Structures are given as structure tokens and as C-alpha cells.
Amino acid sequence: MKEVQKSKERDPFFDNAKFLLIFLVVLAHGISPLKKDHDTVYMVWYTINSFHMPCFIFLSGFFAKKYIQGGRFNIQKPFYYLLLFLFSQAAVWCFEYFVLKDTGISKSVVAARSSLWYLQCLVAWYVLLPFMDKLKPKNMLAIAFGVSLLMGYDEKLPGAFSVSRVLVHLPFFLLGYYCTKERLQKLVDGKWKKAVAALLFGAVAFVTFFERAVIPERIIVASYQYQSISSDIFSFGTMWLARVAFYVLALVLCWAFLVLAPRKRTFFTRFGNRTLQVYIGHRFLYLAELKYNWGMLFNNKVMFFVLLGIITITVFVLSTKIFEYPFRWIANIKITPLLKESERTEGKK
């Protein structure tokens, strides 16, 4: 009975948005081997990558509010993400080393394998949240945006712990954290907004395709320093403007996407709370695709639609309940007993 009540309390809008976003994540990875040979595929890939993770991160920040209540911080959430990262890191490394026979891969624990950087970022943001929460929102946002623009000039910024992505994507997390449900509703609701958003999304994607030199690919990836990015428009000294352009593009597309996301329950709504298992699970297929060059099997129009079908099936299969069990097991590892045991040990000393 409690489970039914809990399910009814979930807002289908957010589950719909999260499911569509995870579909776009898998789609972008699935078609990426073809983007060099087809301009249209590149346009789709570039547009998706311009906003899908910023929008995911915005929603992560939006839901982070409930983990700080009454000045107290729930440490279980970052602990869960830390455990999930460590288990996933080990699983991906074993898959690459033993299955794909890639013996030259890094053995670093802190250098995220594949797309596990997102989990590292979540740990960092949640740990920093109690400190950032002490500042006024406008001040914290100004600091976050300023740091993200300037840190690109730091050539010694460590690659471990996904520091670059932590800082570049922090503004999206904070925007979600500071955004109330009422404010978000005003931003995305309205019949006229759907028409505007559809036109805007298409126009931005079209213009971006022809003007993508304005925002180099490495800017939207967010893991490169400015000295390793080339641009026909910006010099090294003005490369921060390319990051500003990325923020504008990402925010516009995020808004348009959220406006267009369905508000009512759909056939995929129930899968919206299982996006992490898809995010991590599809990485094994993507790594195999890159290793064995499977993408070339779909290098024509007919087979491309077959690829889209495979991607869709993959998302739905990985969203099923059976793939949720490892995540539940990790979630059931509580940090409180560990802390109490540590305190008892310290007391005996």
C-alpha cells in the first residue's frame, strides 16, 4: 500500500523528462561512431551533447534540495554515489581488461572510466552543497560561473576526480538547486510555450550545425583546458567566450526540452526513476561497439534505422526491474552504522 502511495506522489513530468534524457544519452553514444561520415548524424550528436547532461544535472540539483533540511545534511546520498562509482569503476575496468582485452588501460581508481565522471561530479556537488548553501544564491552562482570560465586557463588542473567537469557543470547543478517547483512550473507551462520551444529547438539546432565553430566540440565535452582547444573565431585569450556561448546554448535547449516534455503519464513514465542503471549499463555495449567497430555495420540509411531500433530496445531493456537489483543492494549499504562503528573504535583507543 505504501509503495502505491509513493508511486502516486511522483510527478510524471520529471520521470518523463529523465527517461527521454537517458534515451538521448544512449542515442548520442550509439550514433557517435558515424558522426564523422555523416553531417546530419553529426548535427544530431552535437545538438544532443549540447544539452542532455546539463539538463540531467539541472534536475539532479533540483532534487538535491530535499537532502538539506533544517540545516542538516543527509550524508547517505553522496555515500551512495561514491559506492556506486567505485563498484561501477571496478566493473567497467574488469570488462575492458578481461573481456575486451584492453591491457593498456589506466589502473587509476580516481580517473573515471568511460562516462563515470557524472558519478564523481555528484559526489563532489553533494559534499560541497552544505558549504555552498551558506552563500546567497546570486553570489554562489556568480562564483560558480566565474570559476568555470577562468579554470580553463589552468594548465595544471588535475584530470583525476573529474575536476574540470565538476566546475564546468556546477552552474547547472546550482540553477536546479535554487529553482523552486513553482518557478519551474512558470518557466515551462503554457500552450504557447510549446510552439515557441519547438521552433526554438529546431532553429538553434539548425544554426548550431552551421555555426558550430563558435562552440568547439571540446567546449561542450567540458573536460579539456583552453590550450588544447582550437577555434577559427576565438583566440586562447578569448576562449572563455566560447564557454559563455555554450552556457547560453545549453540553457536555451534545456528550457525548450523541458517545455516539450510530456506532463501526463505515458508508457515510459515508470522507467524514469531507473535512469542510472541505463546510464551505467549501456556503457558496456558502447565500449564493445567502439572496440569492435560495430558502428560501421550501420553506415547506410536503412541500417541506421535498424541502429535506432536497437538503441530504443536497449534503453527499455536496461530500464527493467532486473537491472535495478544491484543498485538497490548498493543503496542498502548505510553509512550510519559504519560511522557508529568508527566512533566505538575511536572510543576504545
Secondary structure, DSSP 4 states (H G I P E B T S, - for coil): -HHHHHHHHS-HHHHHHHHHHHHHHHHHHHHGGGTTT-HHHHHHHHHHHHHHHHHHHHHHHHHGGGGEETTEE-THHHHHHHHHHHHHHHHHHHIIIIIS--TTS---SSS--TTTHHHHHHHHHHHHHHHHTTS-HHHHHHHHHHHHHHGGG-TT--SGGGHHHHHHHHHHHHHHHH--HHHHHHHH--HHHHHHHHHHHHHHHHHHHHTTTSS-HHHHH--S-GGG---SS--STTHHHHHHHHHHHHHHHHHHHHHHS--S--TTGGGTT-HHHHHHHHHHHHHHHHHHTGGGGG-SHHHHHHHHHHHHHHHHHHTSGGGGHHHHHHHT--HHHHHHHHHHHHHH-
